Amino acid sequence: MNTVQIIRVDETQWQALSDDVVVGEADLSRRPDGRRFVSIDVWDDAAFAPLAAAMLAALPAPLRTLVAGEDTETAARWGRAGFVAERREWEYVLPTAGVDARPAPGVDVLPAGTADEAELRLLDREIRAEVAAASGWHTMPAEVRPGPRGDTLIDPSLYAVAVHEGRYAGLARVVCRGRGPARIGLLAVRAAHQRQGLGRSLLAHALHALHEAGTTTARAEVDQSRTAATALLEGFGAERTGHLLHLVHP
């Protein structure tokens, strides 16, 4: 193949040309939480490296990309461009039927939209601080969405809350879009209240509520290093549908 020429089409798109024929494309997308993700699609392997180099030269770090876990060839290409693994994530589909929604002893679950908003926001901040101080927020699939400084709870109506020992101690966020499967976007419990059945109670409540609303399946993603979360999902009959590799160029 002849020398590849890279042109920047606009602020978020690049093209690779050979003899004035497009042989590859690259684009940039911004997540609501501010993270930048890049992707490259080529029709000739020789176009990948020049496209990656052009994007890296033009954009500030860090940059991220997603690769299907089984696509070792594409992962290797990104690796040669300087990207490294940030996390590996299992993808699951859960059935919503046949769930025993009774909470664990001593646990009460407040349905989505019924929790006290001030207490819910405090719980969200406490949990995020605990995650940041321990494994790090990069191990959680949820995005930190923009809002007022220090406020990541954009829509309180999406959150169910577990109450334990008189305190808001755990939360679950479920997102439904159109007719597709719902998504368990976040399920987390404060460290002091873990191993008391709160996570199971929240997930059971969420699945039961979805079933009552006519939704038959729900999606969820879990960092592969979080074995307790993996066991929780699989205990509800979740089936792995794939896995994703998150790469970052720091």
C-alpha positions as CSV (number, residue, x, y, z in Angstrom):
1,M,0.0,0.0,0.0
2,N,1.1,3.6,-0.6
3,T,1.9,6.1,2.1
4,V,-1.1,6.8,4.3
5,Q,-2.1,10.4,4.6
6,I,-4.0,11.5,7.7
7,I,-6.5,14.4,7.6
8,R,-8.6,15.8,10.5
9,V,-12.1,16.2,9.2
10,D,-13.4,18.1,12.3
11,E,-12.8,18.3,16.0
12,T,-13.8,14.7,16.6
13,Q,-13.0,12.8,13.3
14,W,-10.0,11.8,11.4
15,Q,-9.5,9.9,8.1
16,A,-6.7,7.9,6.6
17,L,-6.3,8.1,2.8
18,S,-4.2,6.2,0.4
19,D,-4.3,7.4,-3.3
20,D,-7.3,9.6,-2.2
21,V,-9.2,6.6,-1.1
22,V,-10.4,6.4,2.5
23,V,-8.8,3.4,4.2
24,G,-9.5,4.2,7.8
25,E,-11.5,6.4,10.2
26,A,-11.1,7.5,13.8
27,D,-13.3,9.5,16.1
28,L,-13.5,11.0,19.6
29,S,-16.5,10.8,21.9
30,R,-16.9,12.5,25.3
31,R,-18.8,10.7,28.1
32,P,-21.1,12.7,30.4
33,D,-18.5,12.5,33.2
34,G,-15.9,14.2,31.0
35,R,-13.8,11.1,30.0
36,R,-12.7,11.0,26.4
37,F,-12.9,7.8,24.4
38,V,-11.4,7.2,21.0
39,S,-12.1,4.5,18.4
40,I,-10.5,3.5,15.1
41,D,-11.9,1.5,12.2
42,V,-9.6,0.6,9.3
43,W,-9.9,-1.2,6.0
44,D,-6.1,-1.6,5.7
45,D,-4.0,-2.6,8.8
46,A,-1.3,0.0,7.9
47,A,-3.7,2.8,8.6
48,F,-4.2,2.0,12.3
49,A,-0.9,3.3,13.6
50,P,-0.9,6.6,11.8
51,L,-4.5,7.3,12.9
52,A,-3.6,6.5,16.5
53,A,-0.5,8.7,16.3
54,A,-2.5,11.6,14.9
55,M,-5.1,11.5,17.6
56,L,-2.6,11.2,20.4
57,A,-0.7,14.2,19.1
58,A,-3.8,16.3,18.8
59,L,-5.7,15.4,22.0
60,P,-4.8,15.8,25.7
61,A,-4.3,12.8,27.9
62,P,-5.8,10.7,29.3
63,L,-7.6,9.0,26.4
64,R,-9.5,5.7,26.7
65,T,-10.9,3.1,24.4
66,L,-12.9,-0.1,24.6
67,V,-12.0,-3.5,23.1
68,A,-14.0,-6.7,23.1
69,G,-12.2,-9.1,25.5
70,E,-11.7,-11.7,22.8
71,D,-10.3,-9.3,20.2
72,T,-6.6,-9.7,21.1
73,E,-5.4,-8.4,17.8
74,T,-7.1,-5.0,18.3
75,A,-5.9,-4.9,21.9
76,A,-2.4,-5.4,20.7
77,R,-2.7,-2.6,18.2
78,W,-3.7,-0.2,20.9
79,G,-0.9,-1.5,23.1
80,R,1.7,-0.7,20.4
81,A,0.2,2.9,20.4
82,G,0.9,3.2,24.2
83,F,-2.5,2.2,25.7
84,V,-2.5,0.0,28.8
85,A,-5.2,-2.0,30.5
86,E,-7.2,0.0,33.0
87,R,-9.8,-2.6,33.8
88,R,-11.5,-5.8,32.6
89,E,-15.3,-6.0,32.8
90,W,-17.7,-8.9,32.6
91,E,-21.0,-8.3,30.8
92,Y,-24.1,-10.0,32.2
93,V,-27.8,-10.5,31.4
94,L,-30.1,-11.2,34.3
95,P,-33.7,-12.6,34.2
96,T,-36.2,-10.6,36.2
97,A,-38.7,-13.4,36.8
98,G,-38.9,-15.7,39.8
99,V,-37.0,-13.4,42.2
100,D,-37.7,-13.6,46.0
101,A,-37.9,-9.8,46.8
102,R,-38.0,-10.2,50.5
103,P,-35.1,-8.2,52.1
104,A,-32.6,-9.7,54.5
105,P,-33.5,-9.5,58.2
106,G,-33.0,-6.0,59.6
107,V,-33.0,-4.5,56.1
108,D,-35.7,-2.3,54.6
109,V,-35.6,-1.3,50.9
110,L,-37.1,2.1,49.9
111,P,-38.4,1.9,46.3
112,A,-36.9,4.2,43.6
113,G,-38.1,7.8,44.0
114,T,-39.2,7.4,47.7
115,A,-36.0,8.1,49.6
116,D,-35.3,11.4,51.3
117,E,-33.3,13.3,48.8
118,A,-30.9,15.0,51.3
119,E,-30.1,11.6,52.9
120,L,-29.7,9.9,49.5
121,R,-27.3,12.6,48.4
122,L,-25.3,12.1,51.6
123,L,-25.2,8.4,51.1
124,D,-24.0,8.8,47.5
125,R,-21.2,11.1,48.6
126,E,-20.1,8.7,51.4
127,I,-20.1,5.6,49.1
128,R,-18.1,7.4,46.4
129,A,-15.6,8.6,49.0
130,E,-15.2,5.0,50.3
131,V,-14.7,3.6,46.8
132,A,-12.2,6.3,45.9
133,A,-10.2,5.6,49.0
134,A,-10.2,1.8,48.5
135,S,-10.2,0.1,45.1
136,G,-10.8,3.3,43.1
137,W,-13.7,4.5,41.1
138,H,-12.2,3.1,37.9
139,T,-13.3,-0.3,39.2
140,M,-16.9,0.7,39.1
141,P,-18.9,0.6,35.8
142,A,-21.0,3.7,36.7
143,E,-20.1,7.0,35.2
144,V,-19.8,10.1,37.4
145,R,-22.2,12.4,35.7
146,P,-21.7,16.2,35.7
147,G,-23.7,18.4,38.0
148,P,-23.1,20.9,40.8
149,R,-19.7,20.6,42.4
150,G,-19.6,17.5,44.6
151,D,-23.0,16.3,43.4
152,T,-23.2,13.2,41.3
153,L,-26.8,12.3,41.9
154,I,-28.5,13.8,38.9
155,D,-31.9,12.0,39.1
156,P,-32.8,10.8,42.6
157,S,-35.9,9.1,41.2
158,L,-33.7,6.3,39.7
159,Y,-32.4,5.1,43.1
160,A,-33.7,2.5,45.5
161,V,-32.1,2.6,49.0
162,A,-31.4,0.0,51.6
163,V,-31.9,1.1,55.2
164,H,-29.9,-0.8,57.9
165,E,-29.7,0.0,61.6
166,G,-31.7,3.1,61.0
167,R,-29.3,4.5,58.4
168,Y,-29.3,4.8,54.6
169,A,-26.6,2.2,53.9
170,G,-26.8,1.1,50.3
171,L,-28.2,2.2,46.9
172,A,-29.1,0.8,43.5
173,R,-29.7,2.7,40.3
174,V,-31.7,1.2,37.5
175,V,-31.9,2.8,34.1
176,C,-34.6,1.8,31.5
177,R,-34.4,3.1,27.9
178,G,-37.0,2.2,25.3
179,R,-37.9,-1.4,24.9
180,G,-34.5,-2.9,25.4
181,P,-33.2,-4.5,28.6
182,A,-32.9,-2.3,31.6
183,R,-29.4,-1.7,33.1
184,I,-28.3,-2.0,36.7
185,G,-26.2,1.1,36.5
186,L,-24.9,1.1,40.1
187,L,-25.2,-1.1,43.2
188,A,-23.1,-0.2,46.2
189,V,-23.2,-0.6,50.0
190,R,-21.3,1.4,52.7
191,A,-18.4,-0.5,54.0
192,A,-19.7,-0.6,57.6
193,H,-22.9,-2.3,56.5
194,Q,-21.5,-4.9,54.1
195,R,-22.0,-8.7,54.5
196,Q,-25.5,-8.0,55.9
197,G,-27.5,-8.9,52.8
198,L,-28.0,-5.3,51.6
199,G,-26.6,-5.9,48.2
200,R,-28.7,-9.0,47.6
201,S,-31.8,-7.2,49.0
202,L,-31.3,-4.2,46.6
203,L,-30.7,-6.4,43.6
204,A,-33.7,-8.6,44.3
205,H,-35.9,-5.5,44.8
206,A,-34.7,-4.0,41.5
207,L,-35.3,-7.2,39.5
208,H,-38.7,-7.7,41.0
209,A,-39.7,-4.1,40.3
210,L,-38.6,-4.5,36.7
211,H,-40.5,-7.8,36.3
212,E,-43.6,-6.1,37.7
213,A,-43.2,-3.3,35.1
214,G,-43.0,-5.9,32.3
215,T,-39.3,-5.9,31.7
216,T,-37.9,-9.4,31.3
217,T,-34.1,-8.9,31.4
218,A,-31.6,-6.5,32.9
219,R,-28.0,-5.9,31.9
220,A,-25.1,-5.3,34.3
221,E,-21.3,-5.0,34.1
222,V,-18.8,-5.9,36.8
223,D,-15.1,-5.4,37.1
224,Q,-13.5,-8.9,36.9
225,S,-11.5,-8.3,40.1
226,R,-14.7,-7.8,42.1
227,T,-15.5,-11.5,42.9
228,A,-18.2,-10.7,45.5
229,A,-20.2,-8.7,42.9
230,T,-19.7,-11.5,40.3
231,A,-21.0,-14.1,42.8
232,L,-24.0,-11.9,43.7
233,L,-25.1,-11.6,40.0
234,E,-24.5,-15.2,39.2
235,G,-26.6,-16.1,42.3
236,F,-29.5,-14.5,40.6
237,G,-29.0,-16.6,37.4
238,A,-27.0,-14.0,35.5
239,E,-25.4,-15.2,32.3
240,R,-22.1,-13.8,30.9
241,T,-22.6,-12.4,27.5
242,G,-19.1,-11.2,26.9
243,H,-16.3,-9.1,28.4
244,L,-14.7,-5.7,27.7
245,L,-11.2,-4.5,28.0
246,H,-10.9,-0.8,29.1
247,L,-7.6,0.7,27.9
248,V,-6.1,4.1,28.7
249,H,-3.3,6.2,27.4
250,P,-2.3,8.1,30.5
